[in-house]
């Protein structure tokens, strides 16, 4: 079982959006109507380049990435905004199946989440799209996670919340569960291709069924 992080285990999609928008304003950028949705699932190099080339941030992509990730790390200093029941769900699933995390967050924030929740002992594989070479909706991060688990992607399930994340897991050939993000609802045509759950806490029963 492979979990997305942002929006599935951590209620951080709005935090990412707030931080990026404020950063863009401070550095001469103009937020576009589709910027929020466009960047969901992008790897750090991809969204940093987007901030520069599409939003107009007057920095290099490397500087944009460093600035945004530093602010996100500050927000996480008091603990990431873990969604209710998420830690118990990961532990319950890990008791029956190998588990991994495949996230678009940079490794420093994934590590922060695992440390804060005590899940490092039950999640043997946690990969960032930075390590995979391409962000979601490309399947790369899911293929990397399943390879590190030693299981074929077609024999794995994924749980996602966003349009690009769902497309990524589908492209990897996985069984896909959606916990739709209430702030940024996935496209209906993508939801029609997956099993939709009301809450992350519904996942263990769905897997058992």
N, C-alpha and C positions, 0 to 999 in steps of 0.2 A: 504494500500500500504506500503510495507516494502522496504526501500532503504539500499543497501550496502553503505559503506562510502568510503573506499580506492579504487580509480579507477573509482568510479561512481560519487561521489560528490566532492572528493578531488583528485587532481593529485599527489598522494603520493606513488604509488607503486614503482617508481624509487627511491624515497627518502628512503623508507624502505630498498630497495636492496642496495643502496650505504652505508647506515649506518651499516647494518649487515655485509656486505663484509669488510668494513674498520675495524669494531670491531673484526671480526674473524681474520684478518691479525695481528692486534695488540696483539692478545692473543693466537697466536700459531696455529690457525686453517688453514685448506686448503679448499678453496671453491671448491665444486664439480660441474660438468657440469649441474646437475639437481637441485642444491640447491635452486635456485631462485624459480622455479616452485613448488618444493616440499613444500616450506614454505608458499606459498600463501594460505591464508584462515586458517592457523593454529592459535590456540589460543596462548597467550603469553607463558604459561607453555609448550605447545607443541613445539613451535619453539625454545624456550630456550633450551629445552632438545635436540632438533635436532642439535643445534649449538655445543653442548658439545659432543654428542655421534656420530654424523655423520661427522661434520665439524672438530671436534677435538679441539675446544676452551678449553683452559686449565683453566677453572673456573667451579664453580658449576652452574647448570641451573639458580638458583636464582640470582647469581651474573651477569650472562649473561643477564638475563631479565632486571635487574635494570640498567645495563650499557646502553643497547640499547634503552630502553624506555626513559632514561634521555637524551640521545642525540636527540631522536625524539622530545621530549618536547622542547629542545633548538631550534630545527629547527622551531617549531611552535610558538615560542615566538613573532615573527613579524607577525603572522597570518598564518593559514594553507593555502596551495596552492589550493584554491577553484577553481573548474572547471567553465569555463564561462557558465553562465545561470543556474547553479545548484541550487542556492538559490531561484531564481524565480520559477523554476520547482517545488521544494518542496512546496513553498507557494501556487502555483496554484493547485497542487494535494491535498494539505491539505484543500483547500477551498471546495472540493467535497468529500473527503474520509478521514477516519482516517489514519494517517501516523506514521511510526516507522522507526528506524534505527536498523539494525542488523549487527554488524561489528566484525571483528577479531581484531580491534585495542583495546588497553587497555582503560578502562573507562576514564582515565585522558585526552587522546587525543580526545575521543568522546565529552567530556565536553568542551574541548578547541574549537573544531569546532563549537558546538552549541552556545557558548558564542561569538565567533568571528563573526558569521554570523547573530546573533539575531534570530536564529531558535528555541531556547528553548521554546518559547511561542506557536509554532505550531507543535512541535514534542513531544507528551506526553510520548512516549516510546522510549528509546534508550538503547540497551543492547549490551554487549560485549560477545564474545564467552568465555571469562574468567568466566563469570557468568553462562554460560550455561553448562559448564562441558566438552564440546568437541568442537573443531574448525571445520570449513568447510573442507572437503565435508560432514561431518555429519550434519544432519538437525537440531541439537539441538538449535542453536542460533535463527533460524527462528521460530521454534516451541515455544521458550520462548517469542519472540517478539509478535507473534500472540496471544499467551495466555494472555499476558499483555494488548494487545489491546482489548481482549474479543471477538475475531473473529476466527472462525475455519480457519486453514491454507489453506484448500481447497477452501475457499472463498476469499483468499487474493492473491495479486500479489506481485512479487518481481522484483527488477531490479539489475542486477549483471554485472560484467565485466570479471571475470576470470573463468577458468575451474572449480576449486574447489568450487567457489561461486555458479556457475550455478548448479553444482551437488547437492550442499547443498539445494538450494531452490526447485529443482526438487524432491529431496528425502523427503522434507516436504510436497509435494503434492500441491505446489502452481502453479499458472499461472506465467510464468517466461519471463521477457524481458531481453535481453542482449544488453549492449552497449560495444562491444568488446574493450578490452584494446589494444591500438596500440603498446605498448611496449612489452606486453606479450600476444599475441593473444590466445584466447581459442581454445580448440580442436574442429575441424570441426564437429566431431560426436556428441559433446554436443550441439553446436550451432544449429544443425539440429533438436533438440528437443524443441527449444524455439523460441520466436519472436525476431528477430534481429532489432535493431534500429541503425540508423547512428549516432545519438547524443542523449544525455540526454534531450536536448530540444525538441525532438520528442515524449517524453513520454506522455505529456498531451493529444495530439491528438490521440495517440495510445489507451489510456485508454477510451477516448470518443467514439472511433470507435467501 
